[in-house]
Amino acid sequence: MSEKKQSRVRFAPSPTGMLHLGNIRTALMNYLFTKQNNGDFILRIEDTDPARNFDPGAKKIIADMQWLGLDYDEGPEKDGPHQPYFQSERQKCYQKKLHDLIDNGSIYRCFCSSEDLQKRRARQIALKQPPRYDRKCMKLTHAEIQEKLNKKEPFIWRFKLDHDNKITIHDLAHGDIIFDPKNFSDFPLTRQDGTFTFMFANFVDDALMNMSHVLRGEDHLTNTAGQAALFIALGLPLPTYWHLPILANIGGKKLSKRDFGFALHDLKQAGFLPEAIINYLAIIGGGTFAKEIMSKEELIQNLDFKNISTTGQVKYDLEKLKWINHKWINQYEPSQLTEQCLPFLLAEFPEIDNLDKKKLTQLIQTIKSDLTTLTDVTDALRFYFKEPQITKKLIDQHFDSQLVGKLKPLIKKHLNLLSSPLSFSNEIKKEAKEQNIKIKDLFGFLRFVLTGQLHGPSITDLVEMLGEDEVKKRIEKVL
């Protein structure tokens, strides 16, 4: 007999565009939570709005999930006991549950037009009343309803909230949350074209797919009240909830498209690693950890879902993400890092295709400590593929002319030692000390001559990277 699953959770994105950090954090928390609890992670696609479906078949969503390493147990392109996993293909499921609600008297037809609803809402606001549906159609008699149906007037089905009983849900962060149905509108379950609303489809799928927990953003809290009412109306057990804090920018405003890194696509293009993104999103707002750089497996072990912060928002700090990315770059295996850097280098230096992979790996290993994101590799290795044009004007901008006058003969004297990078470095350093020349100034000048940069690899590394002949050529050109 297979081991009993302790939790079933789902990530249910809409295919309306690229995944953003809020989506990813929701998916990640679902994944980590259920892996910690020997459960199943389900991917379900909420594609009931064809006008906003910009990712047919959720191909981009699935590719992004795979890139992030968030493997789901059930969902599109995988077998599972609750197929299909696209809401657009589950209309029969929704229709059946709708009939169950009709049979037990929990819903009613609403014939109000959009224009009527807008007028009544505006009037309520003008009278300083809470803007919510006034239950006009709930008061229709059977004869009035039949007359409207005979005239083929369009209608929707609305859920009739029970104003006499409060709704209680359990939230992992907040404990029991109590909603008073009197503060909510009777909400639509269908549209006039017969399709089903997000609220209703979501409830049905969570019920039929046996979701034990629903982990989603705090902005869904008002939806939860209505969906919990639907569970109660059909006598179904409520899932446990966790309404995750909203991701905010440094200024405290909800993260949006204007904030760099909002979309996963932006971070991928900017050279952030999937492990770094996952690592960062898991630890922000999650308390104090013995160490901050953790693999997915370590996150599963170390995240404490029993002591969850009740903060309303978590601030997204790009600088912290960069720091974590830098740490992950330095943890990558050499060949793995080369593969990750290769697309960025090829885009800038097509000739790299002819470079021996072993040599390329050596080059990247030498400069990897200077990389914050993978895109930095192009600037860090530019000197190798493109000889810098060092002019007298450039030298004068960075170095004192008297210093340069001392450095030129000193460097020229030791060029014959370049075949042994270490000997060249040691001897030139020794004589510089004798002449009271700062080693920092000597090596800074040499590095600038060879790379066009004031900071970067050591002189020994540069000689090994470029080779004796290329180093001599570049130095002699400047001297």
C-alpha positions in Angstrom: 0.0 0.0 0.0 1.3 3.5 -0.9 2.1 5.9 1.9 -0.8 8.2 2.7 -0.4 11.7 1.4 -0.5 14.4 4.1 -1.2 17.4 1.8 -2.4 18.3 -1.6 -1.7 21.8 -2.8 -2.0 23.6 -6.2 -0.5 26.4 -8.1 -3.2 27.8 -10.4 -1.8 30.6 -12.7 -3.7 32.2 -15.6 -2.0 32.1 -19.0 -2.2 35.9 -19.4 1.5 36.5 -19.8 4.9 35.9 -18.2 5.1 34.6 -14.7 6.1 37.3 -12.2 7.7 37.1 -8.8 4.4 37.1 -6.9 3.3 34.0 -9.0 6.7 32.3 -8.5 6.7 32.9 -4.7 3.2 31.4 -4.5 4.3 28.4 -6.5 7.4 28.0 -4.5 5.7 28.1 -1.1 3.2 25.5 -2.3 6.0 23.3 -3.6 8.2 23.6 -0.4 5.2 23.1 1.9 3.9 20.0 0.3 7.4 18.4 -0.1 8.0 19.0 3.6 4.6 17.2 4.3 5.0 14.2 1.9 2.3 15.6 -0.3 1.4 16.3 -4.0 1.9 19.5 -5.9 -0.6 20.2 -8.6 -0.3 22.6 -11.5 -3.8 23.8 -12.7 -4.3 26.4 -15.5 -7.1 28.9 -15.0 -7.8 29.7 -18.7 -11.5 30.4 -18.5 -11.1 33.9 -20.0 -10.1 33.3 -23.7 -9.7 37.0 -24.4 -6.7 37.0 -21.9 -5.1 33.7 -22.9 -1.7 34.8 -24.3 0.0 31.4 -23.6 -2.0 28.6 -25.3 -1.4 25.3 -23.7 0.4 27.1 -20.9 3.7 26.2 -22.7 5.6 29.2 -21.3 4.3 28.6 -17.7 5.4 24.9 -17.9 8.8 25.9 -19.3 9.3 28.5 -16.6 8.4 25.9 -13.9 10.9 23.5 -15.3 13.6 26.1 -15.5 13.0 27.0 -11.8 13.1 23.3 -10.8 9.5 23.4 -9.5 8.4 19.9 -10.6 4.7 19.2 -10.2 3.2 15.8 -9.5 0.0 16.3 -11.4 -0.9 18.8 -14.2 -0.6 19.5 -17.9 1.5 17.0 -19.9 1.4 14.6 -16.9 -0.9 11.8 -16.0 -3.1 12.3 -13.0 -6.3 11.1 -11.4 -8.0 14.5 -11.8 -7.6 15.3 -15.5 -8.0 17.6 -17.3 -5.9 20.3 -15.6 -7.1 23.2 -17.8 -10.2 24.9 -16.5 -11.4 25.5 -20.1 -11.8 21.7 -20.4 -13.7 21.2 -17.1 -17.1 22.8 -18.0 -19.0 19.6 -17.2 -17.6 19.5 -13.7 -18.8 23.1 -13.1 -22.2 22.4 -14.6 -22.7 19.4 -12.2 -21.8 21.5 -9.1 -24.0 24.3 -10.3 -27.0 21.9 -10.5 -26.2 20.7 -7.0 -26.5 24.3 -5.8 -29.7 24.8 -7.7 -31.1 21.7 -6.1 -30.4 22.8 -2.6 -31.6 26.4 -3.2 -28.3 28.1 -2.6 -28.3 30.2 -5.8 -30.7 32.3 -7.8 -31.0 33.8 -11.3 -30.1 37.5 -11.6 -31.4 39.3 -14.7 -29.9 42.7 -13.8 -28.0 44.3 -16.7 -24.5 45.8 -16.3 -25.9 49.2 -16.7 -28.5 48.7 -14.0 -25.8 47.4 -11.6 -23.6 50.4 -12.3 -26.4 52.9 -11.6 -27.3 51.2 -8.3 -23.7 51.0 -7.3 -23.2 54.7 -8.0 -26.3 55.6 -6.0 -25.1 53.5 -3.0 -21.7 55.3 -3.1 -23.4 58.7 -3.3 -25.5 57.8 -0.2 -22.3 56.6 1.5 -23.6 53.0 1.6 -21.4 50.0 1.1 -21.5 49.2 -2.7 -22.9 45.7 -2.9 -25.6 43.8 -4.8 -29.1 44.7 -3.3 -30.6 41.2 -3.9 -33.3 42.6 -6.2 -33.6 39.4 -8.2 -33.6 37.2 -5.2 -37.1 38.7 -4.5 -38.6 37.7 -7.9 -41.5 35.4 -7.7 -41.6 32.1 -9.7 -44.0 33.7 -12.2 -41.8 36.8 -12.7 -38.8 34.5 -13.3 -40.7 32.4 -15.8 -41.9 35.5 -17.7 -38.3 36.7 -18.0 -37.2 33.3 -19.2 -40.0 33.2 -21.8 -38.8 36.5 -23.1 -35.2 35.0 -23.2 -33.8 37.8 -21.0 -30.1 37.0 -20.3 -29.3 36.1 -16.7 -26.5 34.9 -14.5 -26.6 32.6 -11.4 -25.7 34.3 -8.1 -24.8 32.6 -4.9 -27.1 33.4 -1.9 -24.9 34.2 1.1 -26.3 33.0 4.4 -26.5 36.3 6.4 -27.4 34.4 9.6 -24.2 32.4 10.0 -20.6 33.7 10.0 -17.9 32.0 7.9 -14.8 30.7 9.7 -11.6 29.6 7.9 -8.3 28.5 9.3 -5.2 30.4 8.1 -1.7 29.1 8.8 -0.4 32.6 9.6 -3.5 34.3 11.1 -5.2 31.3 12.8 -9.0 31.4 12.5 -10.4 34.2 10.4 -14.1 35.0 10.7 -16.1 36.7 7.9 -19.6 38.2 8.3 -21.5 37.4 5.1 -23.5 40.6 5.6 -20.4 42.5 4.5 -20.3 40.8 1.1 -22.3 40.8 -2.1 -24.1 37.7 -3.4 -21.5 36.9 -6.1 -21.9 35.6 -9.6 -21.1 32.0 -10.5 -21.8 32.3 -14.2 -21.6 34.9 -16.9 -24.4 35.7 -19.3 -22.8 33.5 -22.0 -23.1 30.5 -19.7 -19.4 30.3 -18.8 -18.3 30.1 -15.2 -16.5 32.7 -13.1 -13.1 32.4 -11.6 -14.6 32.3 -8.1 -16.8 29.3 -8.9 -14.4 27.3 -11.1 -11.7 27.7 -8.5 -13.9 26.4 -5.7 -15.1 23.4 -7.8 -11.6 22.4 -8.8 -10.2 22.7 -5.3 -13.1 20.5 -4.0 -12.9 17.9 -6.7 -9.1 17.7 -6.7 -9.2 17.2 -2.9 -7.0 20.2 -2.0 -6.0 20.0 1.7 -4.4 23.4 1.7 -4.8 26.5 -0.4 -1.7 28.8 -0.4 -2.1 32.0 -2.3 -1.6 35.8 -2.1 -3.3 37.9 0.5 -5.1 39.8 -2.3 -7.3 36.7 -2.6 -8.6 36.9 1.0 -12.0 38.4 -0.1 -12.4 35.6 -2.6 -11.8 33.1 0.1 -14.9 34.2 2.0 -17.1 33.4 -0.9 -15.4 30.1 -1.8 -15.6 29.0 1.8 -19.3 29.7 1.7 -19.6 27.4 -1.3 -17.8 24.6 0.5 -20.2 25.0 3.4 -23.3 25.1 1.2 -22.4 21.7 -0.3 -21.4 20.2 3.0 -17.7 19.8 1.9 -14.7 20.0 4.2 -12.9 23.3 4.0 -9.2 23.4 3.1 -6.6 25.1 5.3 -5.5 28.4 3.9 -2.3 30.5 4.0 -2.7 34.0 2.5 0.9 34.9 1.7 2.1 38.5 2.2 2.1 40.7 -0.9 5.5 41.4 -2.5 6.2 45.1 -2.3 9.0 47.3 -3.7 11.5 49.1 -1.4 9.0 52.0 -1.2 6.3 49.7 0.2 4.1 49.8 -2.9 2.9 46.5 -4.5 5.4 45.2 -6.9 4.5 46.0 -10.5 5.7 46.0 -14.1 7.6 49.2 -13.5 9.9 47.4 -11.0 12.8 45.6 -12.5 12.6 41.9 -11.9 8.8 41.9 -11.6 8.7 39.4 -14.5 10.7 36.2 -14.4 11.6 36.9 -18.1 13.5 40.1 -17.0 15.5 38.2 -14.5 16.4 35.4 -16.9 17.5 37.9 -19.5 19.6 39.7 -16.9 21.5 36.6 -16.0 20.0 35.5 -12.7 20.2 31.8 -11.8 17.0 29.8 -11.0 18.6 28.6 -7.7 19.2 32.2 -6.7 15.7 33.3 -7.4 14.2 30.3 -5.5 16.6 30.8 -2.6 15.8 34.5 -2.4 12.0 34.2 -2.6 12.0 31.4 0.0 13.9 33.3 2.7 12.5 36.8 2.4 9.9 37.3 5.2 10.7 33.9 6.5 12.5 34.7 9.7 16.2 34.1 10.6 18.2 31.3 9.1 21.5 29.7 10.3 22.7 30.3 6.7 21.1 32.1 3.8 22.4 30.3 0.8 20.3 27.2 0.5 19.5 24.7 -2.2 15.9 23.6 -2.8 16.5 20.5 -0.7 17.9 22.5 2.2 14.9 24.9 1.9 12.5 22.0 2.2 14.4 21.0 5.4 14.7 24.4 7.0 11.6 26.4 6.3 9.4 26.5 9.3 5.7 26.5 8.3 4.6 26.2 12.0 5.8 29.7 12.8 4.7 31.9 9.9 5.0 35.7 10.0 1.8 37.6 9.9 3.3 40.6 8.0 1.1 42.1 5.4 3.8 42.6 2.8 7.4 41.4 2.0 9.8 43.9 0.5 11.6 42.9 -2.7 15.2 43.9 -2.4 17.1 43.7 -5.8 20.4 44.2 -4.1 19.9 41.2 -1.8 18.8 39.1 -4.8 22.1 40.2 -6.6 24.1 39.2 -3.6 22.5 35.7 -3.4 23.0 35.3 -7.2 26.7 36.2 -6.8 27.0 33.5 -4.1 25.3 30.9 -6.4 27.5 31.7 -9.3 30.5 30.9 -7.1 28.9 27.6 -6.0 28.3 26.4 -9.6 30.5 23.6 -10.9 32.9 25.0 -13.5 31.4 23.2 -16.6 27.9 24.1 -15.4 28.8 27.8 -15.0 30.3 27.8 -18.5 27.1 26.4 -20.0 25.1 29.2 -18.3 27.5 31.9 -19.4 27.8 30.7 -23.0 24.6 32.2 -24.4 25.5 35.7 -23.1 29.1 35.4 -24.5 28.0 34.1 -27.9 25.6 37.0 -28.3 28.5 39.5 -27.8 31.4 37.5 -29.2 30.3 35.0 -31.9 33.9 34.0 -32.4 33.8 32.2 -29.1 32.2 29.3 -30.9 35.6 28.3 -32.1 37.2 28.5 -28.6 38.1 25.3 -26.8 35.5 24.6 -24.0 38.3 23.8 -21.6 40.0 27.2 -22.2 36.7 29.0 -21.9 36.0 27.3 -18.6 39.4 28.4 -17.3 38.7 31.9 -18.4 35.4 32.0 -16.6 36.7 30.4 -13.5 39.4 33.2 -13.3 36.8 36.0 -13.3 33.8 34.3 -11.7 34.3 36.2 -8.4 33.6 39.4 -10.3 30.2 38.2 -11.6 27.0 39.4 -9.9 24.8 38.2 -12.7 25.7 36.1 -15.8 25.5 39.1 -18.1 28.6 40.5 -16.3 30.7 37.8 -18.0 30.8 39.8 -21.3 32.4 42.9 -19.7 34.6 40.8 -17.5 36.1 38.9 -20.5 35.8 41.7 -23.1 39.6 42.3 -22.9 40.2 38.7 -24.0 38.2 38.9 -27.2 38.6 42.6 -28.0 42.0 44.3 -27.4 41.4 47.6 -25.5 42.5 50.7 -27.3 44.7 52.4 -24.7 45.6 56.0 -25.6 47.8 58.5 -23.9 44.7 60.5 -23.0 43.2 57.5 -21.2 46.4 56.9 -19.3 46.6 60.5 -18.2 43.0 60.4 -16.9 43.9 57.6 -14.5 47.6 57.8 -13.7 50.1 60.5 -12.7 52.5 61.2 -15.5 55.6 61.0 -13.2 54.4 57.6 -12.0 54.0 56.4 -15.6 57.5 57.7 -16.4 58.9 55.4 -13.7 56.7 52.4 -14.5 57.6 52.2 -18.3 61.3 51.3 -18.0 60.6 49.0 -15.0 58.0 47.0 -17.0 60.1 47.0 -20.2 63.1 45.6 -18.3 61.2 42.5 -17.2 59.3 41.6 -20.3 61.7 38.7 -21.0 60.3 37.0 -17.9 56.7 36.7 -19.3 57.1 33.0 -20.2 56.9 32.5 -16.4 54.0 34.6 -15.1 54.9 34.1 -11.5 58.5 35.1 -12.0 57.5 38.2 -14.0 55.1 39.2 -11.2 57.6 38.5 -8.4 60.6 40.3 -10.0 58.7 43.3 -11.1 57.1 43.6 -7.6 60.6 43.3 -6.0 62.1 46.1 -8.0 59.1 48.3 -7.6 59.5 48.1 -3.8 63.2 49.1 -4.2 62.1 52.2 -6.2 59.4 53.0 -3.6 56.6 52.4 -6.1 53.4 51.2 -4.6 52.5 47.7 -5.8 48.9 48.8 -6.1 50.0 51.5 -8.6 52.3 49.1 -10.6 49.7 46.3 -11.0 46.9 48.8 -11.5 48.8 50.3 -14.5 49.6 46.9 -15.9 46.0 45.7 -15.6 44.8 48.9 -17.3 47.2 48.4 -20.2 46.1 44.7 -20.6 42.4 45.0 -20.1 41.4 48.7 -20.2 40.0 48.2 -16.6 41.3 49.3 -13.3 39.9 46.2 -11.5 39.9 42.6 -12.5 42.1 39.5 -12.5 45.6 39.5 -11.0 48.6 40.1 -13.3 49.7 36.5 -13.0 46.2 35.4 -14.1 46.1 37.9 -16.9 49.4 36.6 -18.3 48.2 33.1 -18.2 44.8 34.0 -19.8 46.2 36.1 -22.6 49.5 34.2 -23.2 53.0 35.6 -23.3 52.9 36.9 -26.9 49.6 38.8 -26.6 50.7 40.4 -23.2 54.0 41.5 -24.7 52.3 42.9 -27.8 49.8 44.9 -25.7 52.5 46.3 -23.3 54.9 47.2 -26.0 52.2 49.0 -27.9 51.6 51.3 -24.9 55.3 51.6 -24.0 
